């Protein structure tokens, strides 16, 4: 099962539930025929945590010059008091909405259960005897659809808000209307201490049978087929659910009251969109067919199995696509079964979000990039306010954490002075630039944002060091601190790289006079520093030493995702970057740290370290039976970093591209001696199908525009002229 997974028992934990989603609604499906539960989530479901007064960015601009003076004069702890005194405040936490439940009357004989998910259609299926349940979340119609055949002589259906961690004082209201084999179930929830809440609706259609109202829902007797269409909406104040109910009825109209016909029509509309996106890229490692047929939980116990890597690659693309739509994936993707979601289930932008979406361009998932762009667009007003309030500057500064509702910076503390991080906007715009390069089409939106970012740097980069170069002050390297200094410091390598990249990217799109000015500013930025250990230093400022035991690799930003340091054009700095990678510890074994390590290693052509990063993830018990991952080993803390970033690591190890270069097999893992990957997208406008085996490889390029590129492969380096529509083959 390269393109799906299965289990021989229902999910006992919500973390093991199979997942479906359309980038707006999400569903966690347990697959239990006795109590068929589907947990409903939505990107907008975040719990209010009080008023908005202290969610504005801190107004510190008037104090900025004094802080800069102090840091440049050698007061290494000056930034620790650069605050408005507020305590650390988390963003509004993401939470689940409710569960739909279809419960059979007790007494049915115990029969084998098989639950599965088909990545090509997004359908989660549970089979027990004659009973069959199918769940998908429609990309076409934005609805969670559950179709049940042979549900049993009698079943009870209701909407249940009683999920782990739900507030005891969550105000709940219910509604049931039923007529002519059609029932609408309504669940209204209002958060404590405020007017905000959410409403869930399920339209239930049966083919036959008798429906009676119960205390919490309905009882259905004698039905052969059930169809449930579910949506949830977050809102302020009371709403009339009838408009939403009518929208669900409209989806079911035209089926002649036949649940099977409605289900088939909705599934065909959804599968056409989901399947087309999912099938663009595929990985085949020639795994043993017997291992491919194993359930996912059994494969996870075979970390050296090519079948496991095939399935995790496929699952990663499936989950990434399914969690990306109105917004990109959160820390837990689009799913949680618990109101107490770790780190608020936020978008953590100083590492995790970009790592999760790292495969979007190469794995040909523009849906993910569009979702990423939607998050950026929705945040820009807050980014502008951050620049003005904290730095007294024009332009934009992105926060390191957001719940998706505001771009304001308000999550920071003495130990985590995230309000000092100025590299965030470039980090978040880089995937949009990569997408432009791949498509060959520049976006006016991205160009305008880069111009705003350049304006910020023009206002902010006004101080110089003893060497006459610009000094970036204050400066912060997420989420580390130097020896010989404090968290807020001077000339973090990531900040230097981000400023240089942003200024050059903006200059490339600017009129000649503006371009020259921006490039001139970039030329005055300090060079990177190589420390006494021969490693690329995390801070390019005298007296600040490296603290190697840390999960983040922010200072290797010039290697990945930028293309500024590589083994071909900057070999000296590449050796220093490789040395920095060698010295870097894994701290608490966070999954994102291992995947980040592997992505950098692949860019540097270090196959051994790429393999090591992959091995740590595959042997560390990071994956649940759902094939969604955890943040820590032993499946501790539900988190999408490993699941979503693993495809990117494999792609970077097998193929790398820039607008003018293609690198074949830069760091192939030893556990992948042979295989085939198809449909990869390059940043010079060609799709590539690559096959390889020991001592041999074959790459077929399908360009959609003309290009003149350098090709680097195990056989050497050559130039290749591509013409739109003309297939090119490179082989050993």
Secondary structure, DSSP 8 states (H G I E B T S, - for coil): -TTEEEESS--SSGGGSEEEE-SSEEEEE---SSEEEEEEEETT-EE--S-SGGGS----HHHHHHHHHHHHTT-TTGGGG-S-S-------EE---EEEEEEE-TT------EEEEETTTTEEEEEETTEEEEEEE-TTT--EEEEEES--SEEEEEEE---BT--TT-EEEEEEEEETTEEEEEEEEE-TTSSEEEEEEEEEEESSSEEEE-SSEEEEES-SEEEEEEEEEEEES---THHHHHHHHHHHTTSTT-HHHHHHHHHHHHHHHHHHHHTT-EEE----HHHHTS-HHHHTT-TT-HHHHHHHHHHHHHHHHHT-SSS--BTTBT--SBSS-GGGG-EETTTHHHHHTTTTTTTT-HHHHHHHHHHHHHHHHHHHHHHHHHH--SS----SEE-SS--------SS--GGG---HHHHHHHHHHHHHHHHT---HHHHHHHHHHHHHHHHH---B-TTSSB--EEE--TT---BTS-SSEE-BHHHHHHHHHHHHHHHHHS-HHHHHHHHHHHHTS----B-TTSSB-SB-STT-B-----S--GGGGGTTTSSSS-TTT-HHHHHHHHHHHHH---TTT-HHHHHHHHHHHHHTT-HHHHHHHHHHHHHTT-B-TTS-BEEETTTEEE-SHHHHHHHHHHHHHHEEEETTEEEESSS--TT-SSEEEEEEE-TTSEEEEEEEETTEEEEEEEESS-EEEEEEETTEEEEEEE-TT-EEEEE-
